[in-house]
C-alpha cells in the first residue's frame, strides 16, 4: 500500500504541527527560556535530563 508519508508522522505535542524531530520552534524557545530564566534546582530531574543532558544533583 502506497501513501504519503505525511500521514504516518505524528503531530508535535507542543505546536500541533508535523515536522522533523528536534525542529519544533516552540520547544526550542521554551528550552532557551528555561535554561536562562528558571532556577535549575526547581526543575524536576526528568526535565533536567531532557534540557541539560543529566540531572544537576
ZASEKOL-540392 format. One record per atom (N, C-alpha, C, CB): atom name; residue number from 1; x, y, z; residue in one letter. Coordinates in pm, whole numbers. Glycine has a CB too. Layout:
<recs>
('CA', NUM, (X, Y, Z), 'a');
...
</recs>
This chain:
<recs>
('N', 1, (85, -117, 0), 'x');
('CA', 1, (0, 0, 0), 'x');
('C', 1, (90, 124, 0), 'x');
('CB', 1, (-97, -1, 123), 'x');
('N', 2, (69, 209, -93), 'x');
('CA', 2, (149, 330, -107), 'x');
('C', 2, (66, 451, -66), 'x');
('CB', 2, (202, 345, -253), 'x');
('N', 3, (126, 536, 14), 'x');
('CA', 3, (58, 659, 56), 'x');
('C', 3, (161, 762, 98), 'x');
('CB', 3, (-43, 630, 171), 'x');
('N', 4, (117, 882, 116), 'x');
('CA', 4, (206, 991, 156), 'x');
('C', 4, (261, 967, 296), 'x');
('CB', 4, (133, 1126, 149), 'x');
('N', 5, (389, 993, 315), 'x');
('CA', 5, (449, 978, 448), 'x');
('C', 5, (395, 1083, 544), 'x');
('CB', 5, (601, 987, 440), 'x');
('N', 6, (333, 1188, 492), 'x');
('CA', 6, (275, 1292, 577), 'x');
('C', 6, (176, 1232, 677), 'x');
('CB', 6, (205, 1399, 491), 'x');
('N', 7, (102, 1132, 635), 'x');
('CA', 7, (1, 1073, 722), 'x');
('C', 7, (62, 982, 827), 'x');
('CB', 7, (-99, 996, 640), 'x');
('N', 8, (185, 938, 808), 'x');
('CA', 8, (250, 848, 903), 'x');
('C', 8, (318, 923, 1017), 'x');
('CB', 8, (351, 761, 831), 'x');
('N', 9, (347, 1048, 998), 'x');
('CA', 9, (417, 1126, 1101), 'x');
('C', 9, (320, 1170, 1209), 'x');
('CB', 9, (486, 1248, 1039), 'x');
('N', 10, (373, 1186, 1327), 'x');
('CA', 10, (290, 1233, 1439), 'x');
('C', 10, (298, 1384, 1449), 'x');
('CB', 10, (335, 1168, 1572), 'x');
('N', 11, (194, 1439, 1503), 'x');
('CA', 11, (193, 1584, 1527), 'x');
('C', 11, (270, 1614, 1655), 'x');
('CB', 11, (48, 1638, 1536), 'x');
('N', 12, (339, 1725, 1655), 'x');
('CA', 12, (416, 1770, 1771), 'x');
('C', 12, (320, 1804, 1884), 'x');
('CB', 12, (505, 1893, 1735), 'x');
('N', 13, (351, 1761, 2004), 'x');
('CA', 13, (265, 1789, 2119), 'x');
('C', 13, (270, 1936, 2161), 'x');
('CB', 13, (305, 1701, 2236), 'x');
('N', 14, (376, 2006, 2124), 'x');
('CA', 14, (389, 2147, 2162), 'x');
('C', 14, (318, 2240, 2065), 'x');
('CB', 14, (535, 2185, 2172), 'x');
('N', 15, (344, 2224, 1937), 'x');
('CA', 15, (290, 2320, 1840), 'x');
('C', 15, (181, 2262, 1751), 'x');
('CB', 15, (401, 2372, 1755), 'x');
('N', 16, (154, 2132, 1764), 'x');
('CA', 16, (49, 2063, 1688), 'x');
('C', 16, (75, 2060, 1537), 'x');
('CB', 16, (-85, 2130, 1714), 'x');
('N', 17, (200, 2083, 1497), 'x');
('CA', 17, (237, 2076, 1356), 'x');
('C', 17, (314, 1947, 1330), 'x');
('CB', 17, (321, 2199, 1316), 'x');
('N', 18, (327, 1911, 1203), 'x');
('CA', 18, (406, 1795, 1164), 'x');
('C', 18, (541, 1848, 1117), 'x');
('CB', 18, (335, 1709, 1053), 'x');
('N', 19, (649, 1802, 1180), 'x');
('CA', 19, (783, 1844, 1139), 'x');
('C', 19, (883, 1739, 1184), 'x');
('CB', 19, (819, 1983, 1196), 'x');
('N', 20, (1006, 1754, 1143), 'x');
('CA', 20, (1111, 1661, 1181), 'x');
('C', 20, (1136, 1671, 1331), 'x');
('CB', 20, (1241, 1689, 1102), 'x');
('N', 21, (1175, 1560, 1395), 'x');
('CA', 21, (1209, 1566, 1538), 'x');
('C', 21, (1319, 1668, 1564), 'x');
('CB', 21, (1253, 1426, 1588), 'x');
('N', 22, (1304, 1745, 1670), 'x');
('CA', 22, (1403, 1845, 1706), 'x');
('C', 22, (1389, 1977, 1633), 'x');
('CB', 22, (1538, 1792, 1680), 'x');
('N', 23, (1288, 1991, 1550), 'x');
('CA', 23, (1269, 2113, 1471), 'x');
('C', 23, (1156, 2202, 1521), 'x');
('CB', 23, (1242, 2077, 1329), 'x');
('N', 24, (1102, 2172, 1636), 'x');
('CA', 24, (990, 2250, 1688), 'x');
('C', 24, (1041, 2383, 1744), 'x');
('CB', 24, (914, 2171, 1798), 'x');
('N', 25, (998, 2492, 1683), 'x');
('CA', 25, (1041, 2624, 1728), 'x');
('C', 25, (986, 2656, 1867), 'x');
('CB', 25, (996, 2731, 1629), 'x');
('N', 26, (865, 2611, 1897), 'x');
('CA', 26, (805, 2635, 2029), 'x');
('C', 26, (890, 2566, 2136), 'x');
('CB', 26, (659, 2583, 2033), 'x');
('N', 27, (926, 2440, 2113), 'x');
('CA', 27, (1007, 2366, 2210), 'x');
('C', 27, (1145, 2430, 2225), 'x');
('CB', 27, (1021, 2219, 2167), 'x');
('N', 28, (1205, 2473, 2116), 'x');
('CA', 28, (1337, 2537, 2123), 'x');
('C', 28, (1332, 2667, 2203), 'x');
('CB', 28, (1390, 2565, 1982), 'x');
('N', 29, (1228, 2747, 2184), 'x');
('CA', 29, (1214, 2871, 2260), 'x');
('C', 29, (1187, 2843, 2407), 'x');
('CB', 29, (1100, 2957, 2202), 'x');
('N', 30, (1104, 2743, 2436), 'x');
('CA', 30, (1077, 2705, 2574), 'x');
('C', 30, (1205, 2657, 2642), 'x');
('CB', 30, (969, 2596, 2580), 'x');
('N', 31, (1283, 2576, 2573), 'x');
('CA', 31, (1409, 2527, 2627), 'x');
('C', 31, (1504, 2642, 2656), 'x');
('CB', 31, (1474, 2428, 2530), 'x');
('N', 32, (1513, 2738, 2565), 'x');
('CA', 32, (1600, 2854, 2584), 'x');
('C', 32, (1557, 2935, 2706), 'x');
('CB', 32, (1600, 2943, 2458), 'x');
('N', 33, (1426, 2954, 2722), 'x');
('CA', 33, (1372, 3028, 2835), 'x');
('C', 33, (1405, 2958, 2966), 'x');
('CB', 33, (1221, 3045, 2821), 'x');
('N', 34, (1382, 2828, 2972), 'x');
('CA', 34, (1407, 2752, 3095), 'x');
('C', 34, (1556, 2751, 3129), 'x');
('CB', 34, (1355, 2608, 3081), 'x');
('N', 35, (1640, 2740, 3029), 'x');
('CA', 35, (1786, 2737, 3053), 'x');
('C', 35, (1837, 2868, 3110), 'x');
('CB', 35, (1860, 2704, 2924), 'x');
('N', 36, (1773, 2979, 3074), 'x');
('CA', 36, (1827, 3108, 3115), 'x');
('C', 36, (1752, 3176, 3229), 'x');
('CB', 36, (1826, 3199, 2998), 'x');
('N', 37, (1623, 3151, 3246), 'x');
('CA', 37, (1544, 3230, 3339), 'x');
('C', 37, (1487, 3156, 3459), 'x');
('CB', 37, (1433, 3291, 3266), 'x');
('N', 38, (1505, 3025, 3466), 'x');
('CA', 38, (1444, 2946, 3573), 'x');
('C', 38, (1554, 2889, 3662), 'x');
('CB', 38, (1356, 2832, 3515), 'x');
('N', 39, (1530, 2888, 3795), 'x');
('CA', 39, (1625, 2826, 3887), 'x');
('C', 39, (1629, 2677, 3857), 'x');
('CB', 39, (1586, 2853, 4036), 'x');
('N', 40, (1745, 2630, 3816), 'x');
('CA', 40, (1759, 2492, 3771), 'x');
('C', 40, (1727, 2389, 3879), 'x');
('CB', 40, (1898, 2470, 3722), 'x');
('N', 41, (1740, 2426, 4005), 'x');
('CA', 41, (1710, 2333, 4114), 'x');
('C', 41, (1560, 2312, 4131), 'x');
('CB', 41, (1770, 2384, 4244), 'x');
('N', 42, (1478, 2400, 4073), 'x');
('CA', 42, (1333, 2386, 4081), 'x');
('C', 42, (1276, 2297, 3970), 'x');
('CB', 42, (1267, 2522, 4075), 'x');
('N', 43, (1360, 2253, 3879), 'x');
('CA', 43, (1316, 2170, 3767), 'x');
('C', 43, (1324, 2023, 3807), 'x');
('CB', 43, (1402, 2197, 3640), 'x');
('N', 44, (1222, 1945, 3772), 'x');
('CA', 44, (1220, 1802, 3802), 'x');
('C', 44, (1339, 1732, 3737), 'x');
('CB', 44, (1087, 1738, 3753), 'x');
('N', 45, (1395, 1628, 3801), 'x');
('CA', 45, (1511, 1558, 3746), 'x');
('C', 45, (1489, 1506, 3603), 'x');
('CB', 45, (1546, 1442, 3836), 'x');
('N', 46, (1368, 1462, 3571), 'x');
('CA', 46, (1341, 1414, 3435), 'x');
('C', 46, (1358, 1526, 3333), 'x');
('CB', 46, (1200, 1355, 3427), 'x');
('N', 47, (1311, 1645, 3368), 'x');
('CA', 47, (1325, 1759, 3278), 'x');
('C', 47, (1470, 1807, 3273), 'x');
('CB', 47, (1234, 1873, 3320), 'x');
('N', 48, (1542, 1797, 3383), 'x');
('CA', 48, (1683, 1833, 3383), 'x');
('C', 48, (1759, 1748, 3283), 'x');
('CB', 48, (1744, 1817, 3524), 'x');
('N', 49, (1728, 1618, 3280), 'x');
('CA', 49, (1793, 1529, 3185), 'x');
('C', 49, (1759, 1569, 3042), 'x');
('CB', 49, (1751, 1384, 3211), 'x');
('N', 50, (1635, 1603, 3017), 'x');
('CA', 50, (1593, 1643, 2884), 'x');
('C', 50, (1661, 1773, 2841), 'x');
('CB', 50, (1441, 1660, 2879), 'x');
('N', 51, (1669, 1870, 2930), 'x');
('CA', 51, (1722, 2002, 2896), 'x');
('C', 51, (1873, 2010, 2899), 'x');
('CB', 51, (1665, 2104, 2988), 'x');
('N', 52, (1935, 1945, 2998), 'x');
('CA', 52, (2077, 1964, 3021), 'x');
('C', 52, (2161, 1839, 2997), 'x');
('CB', 52, (2099, 2012, 3160), 'x');
('N', 53, (2097, 1727, 2969), 'x');
('CA', 53, (2170, 1604, 2941), 'x');
('C', 53, (2192, 1516, 3062), 'x');
('CB', 53, (2301, 1638, 2883), 'x');
('N', 54, (2183, 1572, 3182), 'x');
('CA', 54, (2200, 1493, 3305), 'x');
('C', 54, (2137, 1568, 3422), 'x');
('CB', 54, (2350, 1464, 3333), 'x');
('N', 55, (2096, 1497, 3526), 'x');
('CA', 55, (2042, 1565, 3645), 'x');
('C', 55, (2148, 1651, 3712), 'x');
('CB', 55, (1986, 1462, 3745), 'x');
('N', 56, (2108, 1760, 3772), 'x');
('CA', 56, (2203, 1854, 3834), 'x');
('C', 56, (2220, 1831, 3983), 'x');
('CB', 56, (2157, 1995, 3810), 'x');
('N', 57, (2196, 1712, 4032), 'x');
('CA', 57, (2200, 1683, 4177), 'x');
('C', 57, (2307, 1758, 4246), 'x');
('CB', 57, (2220, 1539, 4202), 'x');
</recs>
